């Protein structure tokens, strides 16, 4: 008679946080937070859940085991995750995940799923002062030159780059828009920024002309007159609306074509702030256009190429030159 083999019961099953993350994201959607905010929070929540399930290993010297229940998630688990991010990515990315997870655990407390947050006494990782490089005039000219032409793609890419350059809007603010959000007569672009705040951003005459040409090309590309509800940006081949990933890829491909270093879309925002300050633009106006609510953000973005602006100011105000 064959010997019966009994399977050992599964023990130490790790807790799967993904269902809680999904509930959190649904609550964010109910609060009408922007799609981009939801993406950022979901990425942090899902990444932490995956880390607990597959990567977390307790310290050999008496470290806490992986949690088997929600209320077993400890500060030590979060610290291990943030440390892993610091090692594999960057301080800025780790800081963003830290802030997102702190919001997540506070939500779990509000929902009475936890008595207290495991992150209640944690301090965020130090980011340090990182100066984001602004885009040089030569690189901008080379980038714009690649968009010369009358094709739909050329018109679209030129319109996107000019709008980035002339308004300083964020990637999600530019991408997730409809035709009705462009007013060529008033020269304003209506966007929705962080915390679902809507604002109108002005653009100049050159950008208005580029946008006018693009909208006419878009109507031909779609094969019909445009309606206000139409998405503003469309793929040139697939016939689908352009995503933030599509815009980022377009910028990357144009940089390769121009033979210039890679440009991240957010560098246009830093470049806009730098150019505004270089021309002695009013800081209150800059804050209104960019949607910043604090002087801290103004200082952070103004630090890009701050040395170059200081040198230009010194040329105008040099005490030694004035004595001559």
C-alpha positions in Angstrom: 0.0 0.0 0.0 1.4 3.3 -1.0 2.4 5.6 1.7 0.2 8.7 1.9 2.1 12.0 1.8 0.6 14.9 3.6 1.5 18.4 2.5 2.7 20.7 5.2 0.4 23.7 5.7 1.7 26.9 4.2 3.2 29.2 6.9 4.7 32.6 6.9 2.5 33.8 3.9 3.4 37.3 3.2 0.7 40.0 3.3 -0.4 41.2 -0.1 -1.0 44.9 0.2 -2.3 45.4 -3.4 -6.0 45.2 -2.5 -5.5 48.0 0.0 -3.7 50.1 -2.5 -6.5 49.6 -5.0 -9.1 50.7 -2.4 -6.9 53.8 -1.7 -6.8 54.7 -5.4 -10.5 54.4 -5.7 -10.9 56.9 -2.8 -8.5 59.3 -4.6 -10.6 58.9 -7.7 -13.7 59.7 -5.7 -12.0 62.9 -4.4 -11.4 63.8 -8.1 -7.7 64.1 -7.8 -5.8 64.4 -11.1 -4.9 61.3 -13.1 -1.2 62.1 -12.7 -1.5 62.2 -8.9 -3.3 58.9 -9.0 -0.6 57.4 -11.1 2.2 58.6 -8.8 0.4 57.2 -5.7 -0.5 53.9 -7.4 3.1 53.4 -8.5 4.4 53.9 -5.0 1.8 51.7 -3.4 2.1 48.9 -5.9 5.9 49.0 -5.8 5.9 48.8 -1.9 3.5 45.9 -2.1 5.7 44.1 -4.5 8.7 44.7 -2.4 7.1 43.2 0.7 5.9 40.1 -1.3 9.1 39.3 -3.2 12.2 41.3 -2.1 12.1 42.1 1.6 14.5 40.2 3.7 14.9 40.7 7.4 18.2 41.8 8.8 20.3 38.9 9.9 20.7 40.4 13.3 17.2 40.0 14.6 15.3 41.9 11.9 11.5 41.8 11.7 10.1 39.1 9.4 8.0 40.0 6.4 4.5 41.0 7.6 1.7 38.4 7.4 -1.1 40.8 8.3 -1.7 44.5 7.6 -1.1 45.6 11.1 2.2 43.8 11.2 3.7 46.3 8.7 6.3 48.2 10.7 8.5 51.2 10.2 11.4 48.7 9.7 9.7 47.4 6.5 9.2 50.9 5.1 12.8 51.9 5.9 14.0 48.8 4.1 12.0 49.8 1.1 13.1 53.4 1.1 16.7 52.3 1.5 16.4 49.9 -1.4 15.1 52.8 -3.6 18.0 55.1 -2.5 20.4 52.4 -3.6 18.7 51.5 -6.9 17.3 54.9 -8.0 17.7 58.4 -6.6 17.0 60.4 -3.5 14.3 62.4 -5.4 12.5 59.2 -6.3 12.8 57.8 -2.8 11.4 61.1 -1.4 8.4 60.9 -3.7 7.6 57.3 -2.7 8.1 58.2 1.0 5.5 61.0 0.7 3.1 58.8 -1.2 3.3 56.0 1.3 2.8 58.3 4.2 -0.4 59.5 2.6 -1.4 55.9 2.1 -0.9 54.9 5.7 -2.7 58.0 7.0 -5.6 57.0 4.8 -5.6 53.5 6.3 -5.8 55.1 9.8 -8.6 57.3 8.7 -10.4 54.2 7.3 -9.9 52.5 10.7 -7.9 49.7 9.0 -4.9 50.6 11.2 -4.8 52.1 14.7 -1.7 54.1 13.8 0.6 54.6 10.9 4.0 52.7 10.8 5.4 55.9 9.4 4.2 58.3 12.0 7.7 59.1 13.4 9.7 58.6 10.2 11.6 61.4 8.6 11.7 61.8 4.8 15.0 61.1 3.0 17.1 64.2 2.3 17.0 65.1 -1.4 19.7 67.8 -1.3 19.9 70.7 -3.7 19.8 69.3 -7.2 20.2 71.8 -10.0 18.2 70.7 -13.0 20.0 71.8 -16.2 18.2 74.3 -18.3 18.1 73.8 -22.1 20.6 76.0 -24.0 19.4 78.2 -26.8 21.5 76.2 -29.3 19.9 72.9 -28.2 16.4 74.5 -28.4 17.1 75.8 -32.0 18.4 72.3 -33.0 15.3 70.7 -31.5 12.9 73.0 -33.2 14.7 72.6 -36.5 13.8 68.9 -36.5 10.2 69.8 -36.6 10.4 71.8 -39.8 7.9 70.7 -42.4 4.2 70.6 -43.2 3.4 67.0 -42.2 0.9 66.4 -39.4 3.7 65.0 -37.2 5.9 68.0 -37.7 3.1 70.4 -37.0 2.1 68.5 -33.8 5.6 68.1 -32.4 6.5 71.8 -33.0 3.2 72.8 -31.3 4.0 70.6 -28.2 7.6 71.9 -27.9 6.6 75.5 -28.3 3.8 75.2 -25.8 6.2 73.6 -23.3 8.8 76.3 -23.9 6.4 79.2 -23.8 4.2 78.3 -20.8 6.3 76.1 -18.5 3.4 73.7 -18.0 3.9 70.2 -16.6 3.9 67.1 -18.8 0.5 66.0 -17.6 -0.9 69.5 -17.8 0.0 69.7 -21.4 -1.0 66.2 -22.5 -4.3 65.6 -20.9 -6.2 68.4 -22.6 -8.9 68.9 -25.2 -9.3 71.3 -28.2 -11.5 73.6 -26.1 -8.7 74.3 -23.7 -6.8 76.3 -26.3 -8.0 79.8 -27.0 -6.1 81.3 -29.9 -7.8 84.7 -29.7 -7.0 85.3 -26.0 -3.7 83.4 -26.2 -4.4 81.2 -23.2 -4.2 77.5 -22.4 -6.4 76.2 -19.7 -4.8 73.4 -17.6 -5.4 71.4 -14.5 -2.5 71.2 -12.1 -1.8 69.6 -8.8 -4.7 69.1 -6.4 -7.0 69.5 -9.3 -6.5 73.3 -9.5 -7.4 74.8 -12.8 -5.6 77.9 -14.2 -5.2 79.7 -17.5 -1.7 80.0 -18.8 -0.8 82.7 -21.4 1.3 82.0 -24.6 2.8 84.3 -27.1 2.1 85.2 -30.7 4.6 82.8 -32.2 3.1 79.9 -30.2 -0.4 81.0 -31.2 0.6 80.8 -34.9 2.2 77.4 -34.4 -0.9 76.1 -32.6 -3.2 77.5 -35.3 -1.4 75.6 -38.0 -1.4 72.4 -35.9 -5.2 72.6 -35.2 -5.8 72.9 -39.0 -3.5 69.9 -39.6 -5.3 68.0 -36.9 -8.6 68.5 -38.5 -7.2 67.1 -41.8 -5.6 64.2 -39.9 -8.9 63.4 -38.3 -10.8 63.8 -41.5 -13.5 66.1 -40.1 -14.0 69.4 -38.3 -12.7 69.4 -34.8 -15.2 69.5 -31.8 -14.3 71.2 -28.5 -14.4 67.8 -26.8 -11.7 66.2 -29.1 -8.4 65.3 -27.5 -5.8 67.9 -28.2 -3.0 65.6 -29.2 -3.2 62.5 -31.4 -0.8 59.8 -32.5 0.3 60.2 -36.1 -0.1 56.4 -36.9 -2.3 54.6 -34.4 -5.2 57.0 -34.4 -5.3 57.2 -30.6 -4.8 60.1 -28.3 -1.2 60.8 -27.2 -0.3 59.9 -23.7 2.4 61.4 -21.4 4.6 58.5 -22.4 4.0 59.2 -26.0 5.0 62.9 -25.5 8.1 61.9 -23.6 9.1 59.4 -26.3 8.6 62.1 -29.0 10.9 64.5 -27.2 13.5 61.7 -26.8 13.3 60.9 -30.5 13.6 64.5 -31.6 16.7 64.9 -29.3 18.3 62.0 -31.0 17.5 63.4 -34.4 18.9 66.8 -33.4 22.1 65.2 -32.0 21.6 66.8 -28.6 21.6 65.4 -25.1 18.3 63.8 -23.9 15.8 66.4 -22.6 13.2 65.4 -20.0 9.9 67.3 -20.5 10.2 68.8 -17.0 13.4 70.6 -18.1 11.2 73.0 -20.2 9.6 74.1 -16.9 12.9 74.9 -15.4 14.0 76.6 -18.6 10.9 78.7 -18.6 11.5 79.9 -15.0 15.1 80.6 -15.8 14.3 82.7 -18.9 11.6 84.6 -17.0 14.0 85.5 -14.2 16.8 86.3 -16.6 14.5 88.9 -18.2 13.7 90.3 -14.8 10.1 89.0 -14.9 7.8 89.6 -11.9 8.0 86.7 -9.5 4.3 86.9 -8.5 3.4 86.6 -12.2 5.8 83.6 -12.6 4.1 81.9 -9.6 0.7 82.5 -11.1 1.6 81.2 -14.5 3.3 78.1 -13.2 0.7 77.4 -10.5 3.1 77.5 -7.5 1.6 78.4 -4.2 4.8 78.9 -2.2 8.0 80.8 -2.5 9.9 77.6 -1.7 8.9 76.3 -5.2 10.0 79.5 -6.7 13.4 79.3 -5.1 13.8 75.6 -6.1 13.1 76.2 -9.8 15.0 79.5 -9.8 18.1 77.7 -8.6 18.5 76.2 -12.1 21.2 78.2 -13.9 21.1 80.7 -11.0 24.9 81.2 -11.4 24.4 82.2 -15.0 21.8 84.8 -14.0 24.1 86.1 -11.3 26.9 86.6 -13.8 24.6 88.5 -16.2 23.4 90.7 -13.3 27.0 91.4 -12.3 27.8 92.6 -15.8 25.1 95.2 -15.4 25.7 96.1 -11.8 29.5 95.6 -11.3 30.8 98.1 -8.7 34.2 98.0 -10.3 32.9 98.8 -13.7 30.8 101.7 -12.4 33.9 103.3 -10.9 35.4 103.4 -14.3 
